[in-house]
Amino acid sequence: MVHTAGSGVIDPGCGRALIGLETLEKHIDVTGQDVAINKDHTPIFFRGFNGEGERSIGVCTIPWECGK
């Protein structure tokens, strides 16, 4: 799925999500939110539907709101 920077889909069953650094930076630019990336963490492996995956390089909490 692709969304405009600053918006997205909330998945209440998702405990963790993966976001690219460039996408996160665009989100921060659009929303003006202060999102700190903690790089001192145990890496998390995210497996894709095709069996391949990505390993995290940092952890952050992205503030969100429903509606305006």
Order of alpha helices (4+ residues) and beta strands (2+ residues): alpha-beta-beta
